[in-house]
Structure formats: structure tokens, C-alpha cells
Amino acid sequence: MQLWKKNFIFVFALIEIILFTALLAFTSLNFYQELHKEFAAFNATATNLTFPLYRMAQEEEQSNLVLLASFHQQQGLTYALTDSQGQSLFSYLPPELSENVTEANTILKQDADKYFLLKQQLVTADGTYQIVYLKDCQKLYQNFYQQILFAVALGLFLSAILGGVLYWQLKKIYRPIQNLAHELRTPLTLISGYSELLLRTKQPAEKQSLMTQKILTEARALQKTIEELLIVGNLKNDDLKKGPLLLSEIVQKLASNYSDLSLTISNEKTIQGNPVLLTRLLANLLDNAQRESPQIIVNISRGNLTIINSISREISKETLRKLNKGRQLTAAEYAGSGQGFLIAREIADLHQMQLSITATKTTVEVHLISLTSL
């Protein structure tokens, strides 16, 4: 796995941990604040009810108590009153909960239901009374569970956005380095080869001068290529230093690098472009063609260019689709030519050119169409 992908996985996992921890912590904190707020309101209601309930319990006719208890039951509030001897004066608690009210000021759990439990004492002239209050708080927990689900959904949504942005930015940072590594191979091989030849063999002065000049030329070209490719990932079309040029002139300068290249020109038009980057674009395309076959046909018409060459194996439709959409090829699809085409496509986009590839079982055609020819 490439280093930038490992870094992406590590950073993304860290973001996931922080994001979900923050969302769940915020949701839980909000829930507990709401729980304490509701319990405080419940406590205040119970305090205000204690004495009136005691007075109603002393009445011979308890119709008022029954009406009040019925009203409160509809709101999820029930209660029971006992005297100092433990005898019940009235109880509207659910029967299944009556025996589970041993603790005070807590949350009582019964199966899937949850209740606020509160006990208060009332001291009167005729003794001490205890009143137990139960308030259904299941809706609070249901809202909390819904908030948890919402937080998870929000976390997944934000993760998708942040992950996409992070992946794109890391890939964007890595791409110039990857392109640079691809472009360094050929000139470095030439410089290394000529240097070793000069060191290990005795050459005539004239030949030494030619080799030295070749090394210097390649080094300067390499320096210019590095400068251009390092910024290509961040360049906009307006940032490029462009000038009028002919694609045929670039092809003719490169022709000596290819053993069997034929060039046909028809009504060529001048285009606006950066000569260094367009040289890299055409060199990549021609290098790819030469890997398959030494015979390369280049046709230039107006501001458009077509490269035709034969191939030893058929290119799959999936590989063509990926190349034409600018997607990275897998190791099985790469076969030594995919990266150069992606670099060429990136440079073409900067020059408002369309780069596409078509293939039959035996030939490949690469089309470079300029949208800004003069």
C-alpha cells in the first residue's frame, strides 16, 4: 500500500474517533442535562402536591382526590400515601411497581419502562406521613435513543465529506511527487549512463565533449521538468506561462528519440501552450506508443493530434474507461504505460485540451484535441 494511503487511513481513523466521541459526548451531556431539568421540575411539582394530597386523604369524600389522581395519571404521574405505621391511606401506583419503591430519589427501571422515583415526608400534628411519587420518563429515554441515532447518522455524513476532502487533498499532494518520479526515470538513466561511460572508458576529446554536452542538456531539461511538474498539481489555467506554438515542432524535436516515427501535417494551426509541459505530454504519449511498437504514426490537423500504433495485446474496455476518465489504474492494468497517460491527461486539462484513447484488438489511437487553437 502506498504511504499516502496509509497516512489517509491513520488520519481518517483519528478523525472518526474524535468526531464520534464528540457527537456522542455532546448528545449524552445534553440528555443528562435534560434529565436533571425534568427531575427538578418533577421534584417541585411533588413538593407542591404533598400537603394538598394529605388534606384530600383526610376528607371523608375523596372524589376530589380521585379526580386529581386521574388527571395526573394521564400525565404519567402517580403517587401513594402511608402513615407513620406504614398503613396505606391511598395508592395510585401501578401494582407491578408498588413493591419496588424501596429507594428514594432515583430512576426506577421496570422491564423496558423507566420512572422518576421520589419520596417525601410530611410532619403533622397527628404524625409523620410518607408520600411516594412516580413519574413516567420513558419518553425522555426514547428521545435520547433517537438523538443517538441522529448523531451516528450525522457522524457518518460528516465522515463521508471529511474523508472525501482528506482523500482528495492527500492524493493531490502526492500526485506531483508520483508524476515527478515517473518523469525522472528516463533523463536520470541517460545522465547515469553517459557518466559511467566517461568514467570507465577513454573516449576521444570530441566524443567526451558531446557526452558532456548531452549530460548538461539532460540536466537542464530535468531541472525544468521538475520545476514544472512540482507545480502542475496546483496550477490553474491562468497561471501557466503560455505562448504560440506548433505541435509539429515539438514532435520533430522529439522524433530523434524514436526509431520509426512518421509525421503527417495537414492545415496545422498555432495553439497557445506551455512548451515544457506540452513536450512532457507528447513525450509520455510517444513513449507509451513505443513500448508497444517501434512504428508510430503521428497525424496533425489544425490544432489536433492523433497518435496511432499497433499493440501486442488487447486493452480491456474497463482500462480504456479508466484512462479516459483520468482514474488510477491497478497494478494488473498498469503495464508500464498508465501513469504517463494520466500525467499527459493532467497537462492536457491545463491547456484546455481533450485527451482520449480508443483501441481495437490490434491498434491504439490517442487523440489530442485543442479547444483553443488560433
Secondary structure as UniProt FT lines:
FT   HELIX           3..58
FT   HELIX           63..74
FT   TURN            75..76
FT   STRAND          77..82
FT   TURN            84..85
FT   STRAND          88..91
FT   HELIX           95..100
FT   STRAND          106..110
FT   TURN            111..112
FT   STRAND          113..124
FT   TURN            125..126
FT   STRAND          127..136
FT   HELIX           138..200
FT   HELIX           205..232
FT   TURN            233..234
FT   HELIX           237..239
FT   STRAND          243..245
FT   HELIX           247..254
FT   HELIX           255..257
FT   STRAND          260..266
FT   STRAND          271..273
FT   HELIX           275..292
FT   STRAND          295..301
FT   TURN            302..303
FT   STRAND          304..310
FT   HELIX           317..324
FT   TURN            325..326
FT   HELIX           331..334
FT   TURN            335..337
FT   HELIX           338..350
FT   TURN            351..352
FT   STRAND          353..359
FT   STRAND          363..370
//
